[in-house]
Amino acid sequence: MGLIEQLRQIQEENGWTDGVMAAKIGVSISMWWQVKNGNFIPGRKFIQGVLQHFPALAGAVLIFLQSDMSSTKVDVSEVKTNG
């Protein structure tokens, strides 16, 4: 089971609303909803929040970072530079 699935399971098992789960991770409700529904790849703040509040998921975070993040493609035409 992947990181996001594990977080969803924790939320469900504890009966937490999206607001409670988002607060525990330290992100907005909208961010949590987007991530848990696969519409957004979580960034550093999200990952740090997971590690801080759910340290037992450290292994899942590592696997997530190695697999999910490495397959992310960036469209360089949308990258803005200073200059």
N, C-alpha and C positions, 0 to 999 in steps of 0.2 A: 504494500500500500504506500502510495506516494505521500509527500509532505502535506499537500493541500487536503488530500483525502483524510489523513490523520487528524488534521486540524478540524475538519468538518465533523469527524467522528467525536472528537473531544467536545465540540460545541453541542452536538446532539445529545451525547451521554450526560452532559451537565445541565441540559435544558437552557442554555444561554441564548439570548437573542443576538442578532448581528451586532447590536450596539455594545453589548457586554463583551463579545469576542473581540470586536475592534478595539475596545478600550484596553483589554488585556494585552493585545499585540502592540498597541500604541499608534494605531492608524485610524483614519476616518471610517465610518460605517460604509460609505461608498467604496472606499479602497478595498475593504474586506470583502464586500459583496462582489466587486469586479474580479478579485483574485479567486475567490471560492467558486465562481461561475466560469472560470477559465477565460475571462475577457482581458486580463491584465497580468503580466508577469511581475511578481513582487520584486521590489528593489531592496536596497540596503536597510532602510528604516524598518521595513516589514520583517526582514530576516533577523535583524537585531532584536526586535520585539519578541519574535518567536523564541529565539535563543534565551532571552532574559526570562520570559515567563513560562516557557515550556522546555527546560533544559534537557529533558528526556528525549526530545526530538532532535538533538544535535546530529545524530547519525543520519536521520532523514533529511536534515538541512544540507549536510555534506553531499549526499547522493543527489539531492535536488540541484545544488549548485554545479555539480559535475555533469549531470545529464541535461536537465531542462535548460539551464542557462547557456551551456555550450552550444546548444542547437539553435539558439536565438540568432536571427539574422538582423542586421541593422541596415536600413536603407540610407546609404551615405548621402543621397540627394537631399535628405531632410535634416542633415546635421549642419548646424550653424557654427561658424567660427568667428572669433574676434578678429576683425580686420577689415 
